[in-house]
Amino acid sequence: MAKNTTESEEVLTGQTEAAEAPAAEETPVSPLEEELQSLNEKFLRLAAEYDNYRKRTAREISDCYPRAKADCVAAVLPAMDDFYLALQHGVEHPVDFIAQAQKVYNQLNDALIKLGAEAFGAPGDAFDPNLHQSVSHIDDPSLGKNVLATVYKQGCRIGSRIVREAVVVTAN
């Protein structure tokens, strides 16, 4: 019996020491666990960077439209200033008013060109239903078939986007 008691004590003591040993020492981290921690940290950094990118681009997009409107207004303001002055002095000097009106027209045209707008639709051009809106049709033997006889309003495009169709009278 004594022998059994000693063996039992040894078994109990060994189990106790084995149970206490991991608590006293840190368990060694395997290379796979280190790699997992490293990848997890990289993932968290990447997720945070993506979230910041998403917020930044959303902010830039929301700022884009007001900035574009401000650029358009700034391009037109010099012409508006000159037109205002022409209106103030036009009654006293009608000839000067016509010259000022021509100057304002040129400034507005330059501003539109600077913004990337391109006018189209001139008398003699071929009629294109994608670009022109025909409001009338005339027969004129001096003009070719299916051409623009009169242009009431020029069309405008920016790149391939049609801003406004030209309002025209077609011939033949």
Number of C-alpha atoms within 10 A of each C-alpha: 6 7 8 9 10 11 12 12 12 12 12 12 12 12 12 11 11 11 11 11 12 11 9 8 8 8 9 8 8 9 9 9 11 11 11 12 12 11 12 12 12 12 12 11 12 12 12 12 12 12 11 12 12 12 12 11 11 12 11 11 11 10 11 12 11 11 11 12 11 11 12 15 13 12 18 17 14 15 22 16 11 16 19 14 13 21 14 12 13 18 11 10 11 13 11 14 19 13 13 21 18 13 16 21 15 13 19 18 17 16 20 18 13 12 14 11 19 17 18 17 23 18 16 17 14 17 21 14 10 9 18 23 19 20 10 12 15 12 13 12 9 8 15 16 15 17 19 26 23 19 20 14 17 16 22 19 16 15 10 6 9 15 15 17 20 24 20 25 21 28 23 15
